[in-house]
């Protein structure tokens, strides 16, 4: 198996990304590497801008060409316990696995969730999985705990590096379906609004001028009377809580979302309040599902494309809302 000795990549800075510190920019495009690891690489001169070494505080400019050649350094892996957690495998080979993540499953260990995660399940199924950062082996991208749907996981270092590069270059297609409050107008469009931590609630995110570039394309697939819609959202960037924040930003929060206002009943006749509240309580999460994922196989370069139906609880929610309207 061809395992690279270095992580290599070449990126061009977009006008929207201009002005970011170099270490922050690299954290965004190489999200599977820690900021600390990238800062060490900058000190050793293995990251160059326009073929020159620069400091981590360098502010990137539009059309800068950034090249990286970061040696792979195996860190001591924390004590992660393999756990026999069932996984729904959509596709699998010796380099990648695509799973349908259920709601409620945290992707990787972190404070408050040191066990019962997708990583613990992967370690049980695939062994040591000595790929990528020590605390999140194999993880290329993430879904929120209560978002269900398609994820790709790398089983080799080469696959991880190449998939992460595809993500950075925005060639991985990720589409979601969501039930949202109201009917968007226009019924299709693009939300281009930067996202950062909410100054008033540090555990949440919001649209804020100092945030990171965030772009979501949406279109309405179906309306449920006057009060709800089924929409498709396609990510161009992948910020934390991006779809949930963006849909709230345009006045159509994801149904059931307890963090961004989707579990509050608004603009619905009083006679529907009780049944709607019962539906929200039954769902017990945001109605957001990653239904489409496509990327080039990191080794064969063959295009892989996957689509799955709405998760059963979201489908049941959609049918219940149609029945009470």
Secondary structure, DSSP 8 states (H G I E B T S, - for coil): ----SEEEEEEE--GGGTT-BHHHHHHHHTTTS-HHHHHHHHHTT-EEETTEE--TT-B--TT-EEEEEEE-----------------EEEE-SSEEEEEE-TT--SS-BTTBSSSSHHHHHHHHHTT---SSTTSTTB-S---TT-EEEEEEESSHHHHHHHHHHHHTT-SEEEEEEEEES--SSSEEEEE--EEEETTEEEEEEE-TTSB--EEEEEEEEEETTTEEEEEEEESS--TTHHHHHHHHTT--BTT-TTTTTTS--S--HHHHHHHHHHHHHH-S--EEEEEEEEE-TTT--EEEEE----HHHHHHHHHHHHH-
